[in-house]
Amino acid sequence: MANVKLAIVYYSSTGTNYQMAQWAEKAAKEAGAETKLVKVPELAPEEAIVSNPAWKEHYEATKDVPEATSDDVEWADAIIFSMPTRFGNLPAQMKNFLDTQGGLWAAGKTINKVVSGMTSAQNPHGGQEATLLSLYTSMMHWGAVIATPGYSDDSIFASGGNPYGASVSVDQDGNMVEDVEGAVKHQTRRTIDVASRIVAGS
Ligand SMILES: Cc1cc2nc3c(=O)[nH]c(=O)nc-3n(C[C@H](O)[C@H](O)[C@H](O)COP(=O)(O)O)c2cc1C
């Protein structure tokens, strides 16, 4: 299998998507991929962050995680994006990151990146699929190769059966409801597998 460089680009306010990103990184390393785990820049004002104890705690705990840059996108053969659902859509932080890649896009450097998305929401039908479709709309403009899980493994059923990408709901205390770890790891291995075929054929 060709060596694959995988960037895991995430946004998380209260830790759910950070945990999913960490599971993805673990699975990727086990599959022999080179990895970068990077967070997109925060945009919310400090007052908003500190007024929510869970957000403040997570923000401080992940201060040392490197911020995602265009260099990471250029470096990667494959990218897994993980972000919470916000009003049935991408969080502004992730959209801002995508929107600041116009230079790479114009230079043709987003073409053939293999991409896949993961998300979370408070409700089981709170917009997870819409969030992933929003991501994938931008990815079509990138000329990226979208690698969704479909129903390619039993782990997808255990996590709630989202074929667009691994997703999980979180309860009032911020705890994940479904068992999504297996689906995250399967999606990661599948993304790497698709990317390795593209790298090998290039
Ligand atoms: C501004 C805002 C909008 C949200 N919109 C939705 C939504 O549309 N549907 C839903 O089920 N949950 C919604 N949530 C809940 C988040 O999706 C949930 O807190 C998030 O998935 C947790 O991920 P994180 O721990 O990685 O931040 C929203 C939360 C905020 C703060």
The ligand as an SDF file (V2000), in Angstrom:
LIG
                    3D

 31 33  0  0  0  0  0  0  0  0999 V2000
  -24.5730   27.7660   18.1500 C   0  0  0  0  0  0  0  0  0  0  0  0
  -24.8720   26.3080   18.2740 C   0  0  0  0  0  0  0  0  0  0  0  0
  -25.6740   25.7060   17.3310 C   0  0  0  0  0  0  0  0  0  0  0  0
  -25.9730   24.3460   17.4320 C   0  0  0  0  0  0  0  0  0  0  0  0
  -26.7840   23.7830   16.4930 N   0  0  0  0  0  0  0  0  0  0  0  0
  -27.1620   22.4880   16.6510 C   0  0  0  0  0  0  0  0  0  0  0  0
  -28.0530   21.8800   15.7120 C   0  0  0  0  0  0  0  0  0  0  0  0
  -28.4270   22.4610   14.6890 O   0  0  0  0  0  0  0  0  0  0  0  0
  -28.4760   20.6180   15.9710 N   0  0  0  0  0  0  0  0  0  0  0  0
  -28.0970   19.9310   17.0840 C   0  0  0  0  0  0  0  0  0  0  0  0
  -28.5540   18.8210   17.2860 O   0  0  0  0  0  0  0  0  0  0  0  0
  -27.1700   20.4540   17.9360 N   0  0  0  0  0  0  0  0  0  0  0  0
  -26.7100   21.7040   17.7470 C   0  0  0  0  0  0  0  0  0  0  0  0
  -25.7940   22.2450   18.6160 N   0  0  0  0  0  0  0  0  0  0  0  0
  -25.1310   21.3710   19.6000 C   0  0  0  0  0  0  0  0  0  0  0  0
  -23.7270   21.0090   19.0970 C   0  0  0  0  0  0  0  0  0  0  0  0
  -23.7920   20.3700   17.8540 O   0  0  0  0  0  0  0  0  0  0  0  0
  -22.9790   20.1310   20.0970 C   0  0  0  0  0  0  0  0  0  0  0  0
  -22.7600   20.9110   21.2340 O   0  0  0  0  0  0  0  0  0  0  0  0
  -21.6610   19.6810   19.4710 C   0  0  0  0  0  0  0  0  0  0  0  0
  -21.9400   18.6760   18.5380 O   0  0  0  0  0  0  0  0  0  0  0  0
  -20.6230   19.1870   20.4520 C   0  0  0  0  0  0  0  0  0  0  0  0
  -19.4050   19.0450   19.7310 O   0  0  0  0  0  0  0  0  0  0  0  0
  -18.0220   19.5250   20.3710 P   0  0  0  0  0  0  0  0  0  0  0  0
  -17.9860   18.9240   21.7720 O   0  0  0  0  0  0  0  0  0  0  0  0
  -16.9570   18.9440   19.4990 O   0  0  0  0  0  0  0  0  0  0  0  0
  -17.9840   21.0040   20.4200 O   0  0  0  0  0  0  0  0  0  0  0  0
  -25.4540   23.5890   18.5060 C   0  0  0  0  0  0  0  0  0  0  0  0
  -24.6120   24.2110   19.4410 C   0  0  0  0  0  0  0  0  0  0  0  0
  -24.3190   25.5530   19.3290 C   0  0  0  0  0  0  0  0  0  0  0  0
  -23.4050   26.1780   20.3470 C   0  0  0  0  0  0  0  0  0  0  0  0
  1  2  1  0
  2  3  1  0
  2 30  2  0
  3  4  2  0
  4  5  1  0
  4 28  1  0
  5  6  2  0
  6  7  1  0
  6 13  1  0
  7  8  2  0
  7  9  1  0
  9 10  1  0
 10 11  2  0
 10 12  1  0
 12 13  2  0
 13 14  1  0
 14 15  1  0
 14 28  1  0
 15 16  1  0
 16 17  1  0
 16 18  1  0
 18 19  1  0
 18 20  1  0
 20 21  1  0
 20 22  1  0
 22 23  1  0
 23 24  1  0
 24 25  2  0
 24 26  1  0
 24 27  1  0
 28 29  2  0
 29 30  1  0
 30 31  1  0
M  END
$$$$
